[in-house]
Each structure stands twice: as structure tokens, then as C-alpha cells.
């Protein structure tokens, strides 16, 4: 990662990642990989351009030559300072030259290539013209597990991000909710995440009362009232790695029904967590959590997958969803977040980030999953 925060990884770490990516590409039948600015480029090289513009920046990975970063000449000094720069060759280009021809020369006849999901169409179309025999697959489609298994240092960073999010929750539960707008509580959450070390806040969902029945309601101007259930879902990046946690609190004492629904979700979340172990298909985590909700009579109100992967982005493969047969592998990190959403009334969701261990799973969020009553 470029910028004022030193990278926790060495050039050797980035070299190993690029080598792993080349092997994975070959196993997937790809002739090479083209990595545009974004999370994949940061993960593979530690480089984030100062600005993403129409000028081509592209990491070229192919089995028959060392990694090459094609970069505009005016940004080459920044690229040369990236922590993974010594593990690759820089090929800069100046305005008026054709960077696509230079890139094509690195790829021979082309063939089927993997390309970053967030590559600009402008660049992809130009590459197709330069390599008329080429075809393309998105990295998420072709190599969905490329970043999924975290190493020991990455797991440390994931745990630290989770602990920071937990610290934010422990503080937010002490503030006043009743009589304040959702947006005000959301601003408090964003501030607390930053105070606890997040450089980036990706979302602060505050869904009070009926707004909580919309899983991705972020926050609005509704005034939170005594008697409201409030869904708090928040996260972002700390030292380049993601946090994402959800707790549902209640303003004042809950009704018997509200407590029962919360208990069902808590039990479903526990069941999903207990299903985590190496070799188990991702869909089994979803099935375990969903079975609890369905058996309690609320199956129609659990309207999303049970979880998503997380790492250098807050949403990435693997996904805990029916039909996903990818086996769990030690080092994978993902959310377990069942919910029940009663339209026009309230919603409940409980979410932890979980990592797969050698014999089960470990939660990276440790705040209480019991009902929390707030003022």
C-alpha cells in the first residue's frame, strides 16, 4: 500500500502472491492475468496509483516472463516506491505512445485472459483491438478464491479490524438513541470506527423500527423512538483489511415477540458458526443458519444469503449461499449474518466475521450477541 502507512508485507510476500496468481491462472486454463488499479493490484503489489485516470496502468502476469507493471511515465516514481516494486519490472509509457501495443507484446498470441472486474471498458476494448485473438474472463469469475485464503499476517490484520469494530460498538451502545436521527447515530459510528484506527468507513447502516426490515437501509432522517428495534451494521478498512459486524439493539425494554425473534436469529447465527470447519461446503453454513429460522416459522423473512467473504474488500468470495459447493479452507474469512425482517415492523440481524481454523471456526467479533437495551 502506498501512502503514509507502511505496508505490513515485504517484497517477498508480494512476489509469492504473484507467483500463486500465475499458477492459479494456469490451472484455470488462462494464458495470463491483467490486473487494473483496485484491490487486486494492491493485494498483488502493494501499489495504489495516486489517481485512477484514462491513462493505462496494468499489471501483466504470464507464465513465461516476470511480472510487468505497465504504468504512465508521470506515475512511475510512485510505482517504484510501492512495497512490491522490487518483485516486478516497471514498463513506463509517455503520452502519445501506445500502451496497448506494449501490453500486447507481453502476451504473445493472447488467448484467454483473466482481467480485473473493475478494469475500464476503454482499456479492455483497446486491448481486444491490440490482441484480436484474445478473450477475457473477470477475475471473480475465473479465480474466485485467489484472495480467499489469508496467511498468518493477514489474519492478524483481520482480527485487529474486527477488534476495532467491536470497540466502536461498545461505545455506541452507551450513547442516547431515543430522539436522535438515524443519520446522527450513523455519524457517531463512522467517527468511532476512525477513532479506533479505520482509514476507510465503507458503511454505517442504522435501521430503526420499520427501517430495520430493509436489510440494506443505510441511515435516514427518521427519528429513533422509544420501543424501536435498531439494526446497526458497520465496517470498513483498517490497515487495508476489512471489518463488518452487525448487532441489533432495542430502545427500552423489548416486547416478548421482539425478544423471541432476536433469540431465533442469535440461535441461527450460532448454528451457522458451528457448521464452519474445513472441507464443509459453503452452502452448509447457509443451510445450518436457515434451518433454525425456518423451523421457528420465519423462513420467508430471511431474505438474503448467510454470508460473504471479506479481506482487502468488505464483500468478496466466498459466499455462504445455497448452491455454493466450494469447500471451506483454513484461512478463509467470511461473515455469518442471518436475519429476520418483518415488513413495516422491525428487523433483526446478528453478524460476526469468522475465519476457518484447522478444526473449526474462530470468531473475529466478540461483543455480546444477547439483546442489548439502549436509552
Secondary structure, 3 states (H helix, E strand, C coil): CCCCCCCCCCHHHHHHHHHHHHHHHHHCCCCEEEEECCHHHHHHHCCCCCCCCCCCCEEEEECCEEEEEEEEHHHHHHHHCCCCHHHCEEEEECCCCCHHHHHHHCCCCCCEEEECCCCCHHHHHHHHHHCCCCEEEEHHHHCCCCCCECCHHHHHHHHHHHHHHHHHHHHHCCCCCCCCEHHHHHHHHHHHHHHCCCCEEEEEEEEEHHHHHCCCCCCCCCECCCCCEEEEEEEEEECCEEEEEEEEEEECCCCHHHHHHHHHHHHHHHHHHHCCCCCCEHHHHHHHHHHHHHHCCCHHHCCCCCEEECCCCCCEEEEECCCCCCECCCCEEEEECCEEEECCCEEEECEEEEEECCCCEEECCCCCCCCEEEC
